Amino acid sequence: MSALSQHNARLSFTRNTRVDVRMSTSRFSYDALLAGPPRLLAGPGELTRVASVAEAVADRAGGPLRALLVVGGGFHRRSWREPVLTALRPFRVRLAVQPDMPTPDCVARLAAQVRAHRADVVVAVGGGSVMDAGKAAAAMSAESVITADRVVEACEEGAPSRGVPVVAVPTTCGTGAEATPFATVWDRRRGWKLSLRGGAVRPAAAVLDPDLLVGLPADQLAASLLDTLAQGVEAAWSTRSDERSAALGAAAWAELATLLERPRPLGPAERRSVLLAGHYAGRAIATAGTTICHALSYPLTLRHGLRHGHACGLTLAPVLRYNAAVGESDCADPRGPARVRAAIAGVARAAGADGPGDLAGRVESFLAAAPLPRVAGFGDADRIAVEALGYDRAAGNPRRVDARTLARILTNLP
Ligand SMILES: [Fe+2]
């Protein structure tokens, strides 16, 4: 057994905690929920092991590995800058800064750096945009010609099947990008959000170290939690959901239940919970995908500059109520409306809520108290609704939606 697989059996902040997602039909252990890629190191201080994880997933042995370290624009100000560089000292490291949301140009540029450095591994340390940029660049680096147009094409056709392995190290919570086989790429010229998908996009390993969340700004935290909540419930009710994605989605809400009820600054226990919840939700959407809250969020981000999690969280409560009222005539899930209602009920129980109405009320209260910009309806609701329906994620919603319904949701936000 390799050192890494021994570590896989030692999830230091999860192994002694029983998961009770309060599903009516099943119980899942942490082992079952966390089975499959990415390989995982999780616990305070695990950042120090990032080099051993990278060695375990890299194809090459002998001599120091070459690593492209992808970080965000604020890397040099972060408290974890030195620990990251120290942990990667055994490697030949080149630093690549990804200051903003990844665009096709950024991905092409980063992929060229992966090639130029002859990187054996990409280590992405940052939030969702940094991890997505690193994932996309690592996958695209296998291409013979790397241009922005080729990145756009690959988003439409699927990522190359083999790229440089990625070790993802989240420094925010909520996105779950360390677990998913897709990367968001923002095509600002066309005003459209793209997704690069494929096995090569999924990180080979993830390091979840709750110490990296120390100092996470309150607005970023609130948006991240809303992203986790949206991803959790969408993976539970999606037409592509299965029992495991529903359990993972519910488990994410269970981890966040007390924070949802009583928002507060993060201590060690809360940092563990939010990181774990985000990872659960990431694994859940890796299987089930997201649905209409995420489809609506893309035009809200592109047109109104809302943070991703905030954009998802804005419509979460009304969509929750809407989907909970699904019937035979408008159910998009061939398994029928009872399955949709059961999935929502499972999430509500996990969160300690008394049904979907109570659950939606908790989300609204959290949003109202969150340190995020206030939003009072959208003058371009009709256009946002039409654009949202153009994203394939909209088709995963378990209750049929049309542009009028979505526009109504957007104009009646509390
Ligand atoms: Fe998301």
Boltz pocket constraint, residues with backbone or C-beta under 6 A from the ligand:
constraints:
  - pocket:
      binder: B
      contacts: [[A, 174], [A, 175], [A, 227], [A, 231], [A, 294], [A, 308], [A, 312]]
      max_distance: 6.0
